[in-house]
Amino acid sequence: MDDLIRRAAEVTPSGRQIAWQELEFTAFVHFGVNTFTDREWGEGTEDPAVFNPTELDARQWVSAFKDAGMKGVILTAKHHDGFCLWPSRFTEHSVKSSPWRAGKGDVVRELAEACHDAGLKLGLYLSPWDRHEPTYGDSPAYNEHFRNQLRELLTGYGKLYCLWFDGACGEGPNGKRQEYDWESYYELIRELQPQACISICGPDVRWCGNEAGHCRESEWSVVPGRQINAQDQDLGSRERIAGAAELVWYPSEVDVSIRPGWFYHASEDGQVKTLEHLLDIYYGAVGGNAVLLLNVPPDRRGLVHEVDTARLKELGDTLRRTWAHDVTKGAKATASEVRDKSDRFAPHNVLDGNPRTYWSPNEGVEQAWLGLDLGRPRTFDRACLQECIRVGQRVERFTLEVWSEGRWTEVARATTIGYKRLLRFPPVTAQSVRVNILGSRWCPTLAKVGLYERRWA
């Protein structure tokens, strides 16, 4: 078991996976003919003429996403109905056959330009299931068709941070079930966009297992291979990985919609998730070693609805106020021990704001503590902890403690940390704070410890 645990501790992410994780909070945009037919899944028989967003403004979308604190956007360039939001050369079932922009429009291009100007990353969803395409079900022919459309997106819109695939699959007009040539899709992406993550049905990022924003107590990025059931509650514990022939870095993404549906429906204008609900999802996802992909569907005008924009700004303002004042500024850090007594692993590294530097005890030490002297009593009710995931995910369980009345008192506890763990607890006032690591793999690392007080105004 010791060899396995050390091997698990030494599994590390790729550069593209680190860049993806550092985005933390991103937008999903479901938009297309379903927006105008008031459906969630189209049948592929829709007349392109229904697509006519007379006020479409991708810059308005991006402004709303930035207000929320999002750093990237994934657009449904083609959903299951097969309607393409770009003028694909390989089908007439696209924006070029619609009245929008007199058939000269390109939603993907307008969003790409808006993201570029605003500094947001762009990703694209391309449904492998195409209910319109006649070759679907003729596996070799459709795979070539899909690669052709994928190539258009990979080469025509600048740098992409993500290609997002679900596993939807059905029968084609010939009555045969389509067999996707995933490996050829991946090969094309690696060739043309080598820094883009391939998500969900892909090797870089996995699904959290639900679309409700529910998160695991322990979210391990190191799991026993990619052929796992994403809905299992335990994907990476010591017991789960025991006997694993392969261990891989396969982090979790939480996809959830701000509304009950994924596409816009006017009947749901009064059902946008509350601020507190969104905060619960945010703390569970971003604060639970995952990336949050929040769907915000534009309406029939081609705009993010006023209710949604107001809620996004409310969420972003709350988060910005919360993280604006870290009471550890100017603190002094100590630890139970330092690996090799080297400044490279010194306690003060958790306070320098650099995710590449960290504190660590000696190798093989799985229990240790890091303490902070805040200089004077400070009040806080939020904590942010991060491991240096560049060298692996190690921490299995820990407590956050304060020195009070002559003893250490626990104020919060959790299991994994990974890229980020956010904690909420009743306000506490203390000068001395300790992160007590009760269990870890091989030896823990901490790249950041931050303490904050939520501010309402």
Protein Blocks (a to p, Z undefined) as FASTA:
>chain_A
ZZmmmmmmmpccdfklmmmmmnopacdddddjklmnopabdghlacfklpccfkbcfklm
mmmmmmnopabdcddfbafkopafbdcfkbcbbfklpmghghpacfklmmmmmmmmnopa
cdddddfbdckbmkgoplmlmmmmmmmmmmmmmmmnopafbdcddfbdcddfkopacddd
fklmmmmmmmmmmmbccehjackbccehianopacfbdcfbdgbjbdcfkbmblkbmklm
gopabdcdddddddddfbfblbdcfklmmmcccfklmmmmmmmmmmnopacdddddddfk
opacfklmmmmmmmmmmmmmmmmpcckgoiacddfbdehhiaklgfklmmnopakbccdd
dehiabdcddddehiacddfbdcddddfknocfbfbdcddddeehiacdfbdcfbfkloc
cddddddddfbdcdddfbdehiacdfbdcdddddfZZ
